[in-house]
Amino acid sequence: MGQRLRVIDPEGQQVSDMVLFNAEDMREKLSSGKTLDFEESILISKGNYLWSNRGNKLAKIVEDTNGRNDFLLAPCCSQTFKIMYKNDEYHPSCKENLVRKVACYGISPDEVPTAFNIFMNVQFDENGKLSVETPTSKPGDYVEFEPTMDLIVGLTACSAEDSNGGSFKPIQFEIIDMPE
């Protein structure tokens, strides 16, 4: 600990999927359900915590220059493109990227939780039907996280067309050392 993670959208309108694991016990991981329950909101932003499947705080959002993130939708995967996009051809996915990046820690694909979708603009109508709109993030927008324990972080730029307004751009991150 003693560090913060800043996730940056350098060009604007790009989503980043993030998963968190307790570095001491990787069975403890990010939980969308616990976060939405304990924060009593579906709009998770500055001042909110990201919670684990065990009901522990993993990280606090200490800054969010865009203010729009999502915790309702799972990381895109091969089934996402087959079912939602009607595309049977191979397409890179957030789930695939996250699985590949955390595998070196012995984390299996089934252990990768629903990601916190940074900058993702999910809306819903009066009947609860979800729609994914173009992100509202502008170049240089960022979300900064302060961990409450040592974490393993998986981070990817989203590769689903609807999530990014039809374009694909990079995501950057910084590890910020905090003064003791």
TAJOQUI-V977901 format. One line per field, one symbol per residue. ss: DSSP state (H for helix, E for strand, L for the rest). psi: psi as a letter, one per 20 degrees, with the letter a starting at -180 (. if undefined). A space follows every 50 residues. Layout:
ss=???
psi=???
This chain:
ss=LLEEEEEEELLLLLLEEEEEEELLLLLLEELHHHHHHHHLLLLLLLLLEE EELLLLEEEEEEEELLLLEELLLLLLLHHHHHHLLLLLLLLLLHHHHHHH HHHHHLLLHHHLLLLEEELLEEEELLLLLEEEELLLLLLLEEEEEEELLL EEEEEEELLLHHHHLLLLLLLEEEEEELLL
psi=ajrqppppnhiqlpqpppqqqphhniiprpogghghghilqinpbpiqqp qrijkqpgqqoiqoigjorqjhqrpqahhghgghiloiqppqqggggggh hihijjprhiiorpqonpjpnprqaijjpqqorpqjqrpiqrpppoqirp qppppqpqjpghhkkjrprrqrqqpopqq.
